[in-house]
Amino acid sequence: MKRFHKQNRHFTRRLSSLLALSIAALSILSGCGSTQSNVSESSTVASSAESSEATTSSEKTESQTASSTVSDEEELTLTVFAAASMTETLTEIAQLYEAEHSNVSIEFNFDSSGTLKTQIEEGAVCDVFLSAAQKQMDQIDISASPEVNTAGLDFVEPDTRFDLVENKVALAVPEGNPANILSFSDIGSDKCHLIALGNEDVPVGAYSIEILEYLGILDELTASNKITYGSNVKEVTTQVSEGAVDCGIIYATDAYSAGLTVVDTATADMCKQVIYPAAVLNTSEHKEEAKRFLDFLKDNEEAKAIFESVGFSMAE
């Protein structure tokens, strides 16, 4: 009996030892699994971090490249001196150009071509000049005849001058045509008490003088005080629109823009062709962009359509 208890105690101790060894083994195995898991997780985190850093670095490089591209397109302003008769059309066309060239802004100075020529001569900042007649462009172009460019002025950049559009000289009347003016010949009749013309030193005025001399009525109108003058074509157009005169000689395009009725148009016998030359000035700090703008005016189909919609025709 004692032997049995002794053997039983011995068996119990051995069983306890085995259980202890089993538990220890399980703990070691569990610890190894945990370590491997931690190592794996650490490797995954490290790999993820490296990937994230690489992506961030790539994004930074792309951003820097994009920023560099944008900075290469220098923001600039082109100053364009243009005949007053081009106000509406060029303003609309400039919006098209700026939409396609986001780094470029167009600023206009609209006035009579003679006034603009004088401002250029006096040193005004100007990149592009668009005149309503050849005379004012010739007066600042060293390659023009010295009989016209009497001062020997040299402002036109070589190989940039060309004829852009053609206009027509028209006889316009106020709404309702109260004086019943129907043609240029009516200007010298009792129907006409007052006519608006441009000053002789502006293109529309010069064309008007040619017409009145052709009709042989200039001296009579002058002596009868039947002429009132405007410093540019817009002032003449305003006098007609407001009914301050019986009629006025303006461009067909200005009559269209103001909603005036044209009762007659000058023929080639009555006055010279109304050609608008354009050129980049050699004083411009943005010659290449100025050339691109003039190319746009000449070649872009939408720009051409805008010119033609108000009565201009593209010069040949």
Secondary structure, DSSP 8 states (H G I E B T S, - for coil): -HHHHHHHHHHHHHHHHHHHHHHHHHHHHHHHHHHHHHHHHHHHHHHHHHHHHHHHHHHHHHHHHHHHHHHHS--EEEEEEEEGGGHHHHHHHHHHHHHH-TTEEEEEEEE-HHHHHHHHHTT---SEEE-SSHHHHHTT-TTS-TTTSTT----B-TT--EEEEEE-EEEEE-TT-TT---SGGGGGSTT-S-EEEE-TTSHHHHHHHHHHHHHT-HHHHHHTT-EEEESSHHHHHHHHHTTSSSEEEEEHHHHHHHT-EEEEE--TTTS--EEEEEEEBTT-S-HHHHHHHHHHHHH-HHHHHHHHHTT-EE--
